[in-house]
C-alpha cells in the first residue's frame, strides 16, 4: 500500500523517540555500571528477577491472549526456516573451526545469530513503524519469539547441557588420575591435546547411559522458566480462550511491564569493561558473529520470504502484502541479540560469557544505525522521483567516501613503509589491495568531475572508464583470497595433508604465480568478458551500471571467491588451533617466572624503596637457555598472531562486503520490485565499495606507534609538559640507584634478551632494541613493579645508571613507543 507524506511523517515522529528511549536507558545503565551503583549481589539479583519472573511473565501474558486466526502461518514458517538455517550454519561452522570441540559454545553462537531482542528493543521500533499501517505485525513479535524459545533454544540447551556434563566428567577423570599420571605428565598432556575431542565423547558415553544423559538434559531444559512459561502460555491460550483470569492479569502485567526498562538497563550495566580486555582473536570472532547477525540473517530472511512466496501464496489469510512482509522480515533480522543470552549461559560453568557479552554490546551499538535507516526506508515505495533522488544521493555518497578511502589508504601505506612491512608477505599483497582501493577512489573522483563539467564525451572514453573501473573493482574482490593464500604459505600450512577444497587451496598457495593469478588474472578475465557481452554506455553515469549478463558474470566471480575465502579461513583457523601452543606457553612461562629482586612472601612491591635484592638466592630452576627460548617463542608467537589477526579481520570484512554485493545483485536479477529496503541496500553497497579504505584503516591504521604517539609526544614536549632530558653525571647519581642498577645488571640483564627485537622505525633499522612499553610490561610481569608508573620510574633509574639508553641518546625512559638498548650488551 502507498504511504502518503502524513504517514511518513507519523513514522518519523514515532520512530526517533523510540530509538532515543531505548538507547538512553542503555546509556543510563552503562553509567550506573561505570560508577558501580549496584553491588555484585544486586546485579545478580536483577539478572535473576529478569530471567525467572519478568521475561517468563511477559511471554506467558502475550502468548495467552494472541489471536492465532489472524496469523500468517506461512510467513512464520519461513522465519522458522531462516532461524533454523542460520542457527545450524553457525553451529556447524563453529564445530568445524573450533578446536578443541566445544558443542556448548557452538550452540551459544547459534543462539546469538538467530535470536533477536524482540521485546525490549524490537517492539518499540515496530510499534512506531507499523501501528498505523500493519498493526497485526505487532502480534507477530509474540509468535516469532517462541520460535526461538520453544524450538531452537531447547535444541541449544540440549547441546549446552551435554557439554556441561562432558566437562564435568572430564574434570572428574583428570582429578582421579592426577596422582597416577604425575610421572608422565608432559607426555600425557601432549597426547591429550591430540585426542581431546575423542576423549570427551568417550567419557560422556561411558560415564552414564544415553537414557540418563537425555533425562538429565531434558530436565535441565524444561526447568528453564523461560521455556516452561512458553509452553504454559500456548496451552493457556487454548484452554482459557485467549483471556487471562481477572485476578491474575494485573499481577502478570505489573511484572511483565518491568522487563523492557530493566532489560535495557541491565544490558547497559553489563557493557562496562566487556570490550576493554578483548584479545585480537576474540575481536575476529565477534566481528564474524555481528556481521552474520546484522547482515547475513536479514538478507536470508528477506530472500526466503520472496522466493518461497513464488512457490506458496503468502497472501492468506488476510491478503498480506508480500513487499511489506519482506521488508518486515528484513527489519526484524536487523534487531540485535537479546541480553537474555547472558542469562542462558550464566547457568553453565563450562561456558564463558565475556566474549558473548562483548559481542552483544558491539552488536547492539552496530545495529542502531541499521535499524534506524531500515525503519525510515520501509515507508518508501518505488517511483521515478525517488529513484532519481536516490541516484543523486548514491553518487554524492560514493564521491565523499572516495576521499575518505584516499586518506585512509595514505595513512596505512605510511605505517607500512615506516615499519618496513610494505615489501614483506603477506603485507605485500595487502599493499596491492590498498593501492587498488586508492586507484578506485581516484577513478571515481576524476570521472565524477569529468561528467559534471563535460556533457559531450566520446563514448570510447566511457568504455575505457568502465573497463578500468571494473578491473579494479574485481581486483579488490579477489585480492582478499590472495592475502589468505599468503597467510597459508607464510605459516607453512601448505604442507599440511588435507583433502577437499583445502587441498586445491594449498596447491595454489604453493605457487607464487598462481597467487598473483588469483589477484590479477581472474579480475582481468572477468573484465574482458563483461566488456564483450556489454554495450558501449550511452549515458555518462558516475557509477557503473551492469546489465543482466554482466551481473551474472560478476556474481559467479563473487560466489567462487566467497566460497574459497570462507572455507580457507575455517581450515586456517582450525589448523592454527590444532598446531599452536601459544596459550600453553604463556601460562607455562608465567608459572615459572620468579622474582629475584623481591622476597617470595611479597607478591608485588609496594614502593621502589622497598625492593630487596636476594643475592644468594638461586635464580631459577630452569636453565637460562630454556627460559630465553621459551620467552622468545612466546614473543614471536604474539607478533605472528597479531599480524594474522589484522589480516584476517580485513579479509573477513571485505568478504562480507562481497556477500552483501552478491545478495543485492541477485535482487537486481530476480526481483524487479523496488522498495525502500532496495535503496537502503543499494546505498550500503555503494558505501562499502567506495569506502573499503576505511575498513583497511580499522585493521591496520590503529597502530599509533608510527603516527599518533610521536605527534602526541612532540606536542607535549613543545608545550613543556615533558621536561628536557639531562643525563646526570655518574657522580651525581644516588647510591640507591647505583645499587639497584648493579643488582639488575647481575641478575636480570641477560634475561631481558627475550624482549630484544630488530625493528625498522621511521625508515631506520635498529638491532637488539626494545620498546619502552614492552620493558614496562616485562617489569610488571616479573613483579619488579606494581604499576606502570612505578615501572617507568625504574626505567629512568636504569637510564641514569647507564644500564640502558635511548637509541639516539636524547630521551629519558618513557612507557611508550620509544626504542632503547642495553649499553654494552650484544644481542
Secondary structure by P-SEA (a helix, b strand, c coil): ccccaaaaaaaaaccaaaaaaaaaaaaaaaaaaaaccccaaaaaaaaaaaaccaaaaaaaaaaacccccccaaaaaaaaaaaaaaaaaaaaaaaaaccccccaaaaaaaaaaacccccccccaaaaaaccccccccccaaaaaaaaaaacccaaaaaaaaaaaaaaaaaaaaaaaaaccccccaaaaaaaaaaacaaaaaaaaaaaaccaaaaaaaaaaaaaacaaaaaaaaaaaaaaaacccccccaaaaaaaaaaaaaaaaaaaaaaacccccccccaaaaaaaaaaaaaaccaaaaaaaaaaaaaaaaccccccccccaaaaaaaaaaaaaccccccccccccccccccaaaaaaaaaaaaaaaaaaaaaaaaaccccccaaaaaaaaaaaaaaaaaaaaaaaaaaaaaaaaaaaacccccaaaaaaaaaaaaaaaaaaaaaaaaaaaaccccccaaaaaaaaaaaaaaaaaaacaaaaaaaaaaaaacccccccccaaaaaaaaaacaaaaaaaacaaaaaaaaaaaaacccccccccbbbbcaaaaaaaaaaaaaaaaaaaaaaaaaaaaaaaccaaaaaaaaaaaacccccccccccccccccccccccccccccccaaaaaaaaaaaaaaaaaaaaaaaaaaaaaaaaaaaaaaaaaaaaacccccccaaaaaaaaaaaaaaaaaaaaaaaaccccccccaaaaaaaaaaaacccccccccccccccaaaaaaaaaaaacccccccccccccccccccccccccaaaaaaaaaaacccccaaaaaaaaaaaaaaccccccccccccccccbbbbcccccc
